Amino acid sequence: MIKVNDLYVEYQVNKGFLGGKQTIHAVNGVNLEIKKGEILALAGESGCGKSTLAKAILQLEPIKSGEIISDTKGQMIFQNPYASLNPKMKIGEILREPLEINTDYSKQKITEIVKEKIKLVGLDENCLELYPHEFSGGQRQRIAIARALMLNPEFILADEPVSALDVSIQAQIINLLKELKENFGLTFLLITHDMSVIKYLADRTAVMYLGEIVEIGKTADIFANPLHPYTKALLGAVPQINKKDKKILLKGDLPSPADLPKGCKFHTRCPKVMEKCKTCHPDEIGSSHVVKCFLYNSVL
């Protein structure tokens, strides 16, 4: 459905009190395919470029170079349901707006569609006369999901859709997304740092570090046999009972995307770093399970 080839996204920002400009290298040579009907998860710690890549795919961010090939239009579910809904508009007005702008449907048909979508996400049509502040966080996210569904998209980008919600509500929203995918054949790009959410929801998983995809494969394969040291560290951070495997502890913080390390970008924190990692950039190795790491010298 969507193919990304050698994509770069950069920003020019002020250095602050020092004056002048500096370049933020947000996305660095990403190659990615999103297959029709799948949930592809994009994992990685904050600041690694996940949201920038996703917004570039939806053409919400300008790109420096590369290409994005798509045969569909998508919609977005934003991270914060408290900020993504206009507080001055009633829920019915918020949901009607996409149809009023993009279609020539009659008022009656728009009303019918709005009632259908709000019920689809588990809310009653009586809520259409209320304002966003009258709902809980979980209810607001259901409304945001309904808005994303208004134009019947085939592709939905969900940017940390449960991170701003209480744990008890997260499971409800996760199950709702899974039901929508199964019932309507939707394709999702799921951005999250929560590996337990990925394990439950995603068909495939891409792991991102400093603007690069360092490992990608079927979610079951990623969890059963993680290859990249960064992937192993992410999985090791997931709390588990009676976990016997030794955790990989990363040194330091994520380097600044304004000052990228040479060679393999992970070498400054990698517990298995080799000399060539500091000067040479690893190529992608593998087919269905792909990794960028010098620890693997043959096709997987």
Disulfide bonds with the S-S distance in Angstrom:
none
